[in-house]
Amino acid sequence: MRASLAMVLLTSFARGRRGRAGKADLEQIVKDAYHDHGRVKQGRVHVDGEVVEYLEAGPPGAARTAVFCHGAAFSMHTWQSVGVLDALADAGVRAYALNLPGRGASSKKIGNADGKEGYLRAVLDALGAPRAVVVVAASMGGSYALPFVVSPGAGRAVAGYVTAAGMIGSKDVVATPVLGVYGSEDGRLASDRGLFGPKQFASSQLVVFDDAPHPCYLRDVAAAKQFSELVVAFVTGNASRASPRLQIVAAW
């Protein structure tokens, strides 16, 4: 009886600590578990004289490409720690994770006349990325991603959008396939849930991670793995690879 009670108390204490943990602490958990197999490389590109730092993984010239925008408290390295860049590379997908303006070696100034509205388009052009991409964004990264998803511009297309509680700033109805991934403890979930339907994301699926915070993919190592599997399944169209099974995937 005492042993059982001790286990309950220990579990409750661990959950409480996780709930109060800072974002840096959350990232450290998955960072410590990450094994670098040399698949992810670092680079820089210039957009109108401004530097954009990025990570890249996967075969050049791959049929499918994904680009990642991090949240305000994180960086391009967060996506590497989660393992999703390696997972996409293993699946034959080209992946780019950007350091958004002011993060790392990236210039604070956005190097194009259209600001956030044209940021992803300009960076993808500079990278020589293919016409169609999947965009993955977390929290603040959505302020760069969603404008591009809504209006990618001439010569570009968005095959799908994965939003990990990405910022919502558009009133346009998005026809692009959208996968939403949220934490059950994220205060944004209640307000954003209604957007996954005719109101904004007409062709979408919402997945909620139990007992997970705003950066749900950093809840623990299992959440990082599940998030990576969801992204790979969405990008490649192999819906059965993810849990839960996806009802919607990218449209290439």
Disulfide bonds with the S-S distance in Angstrom:
none
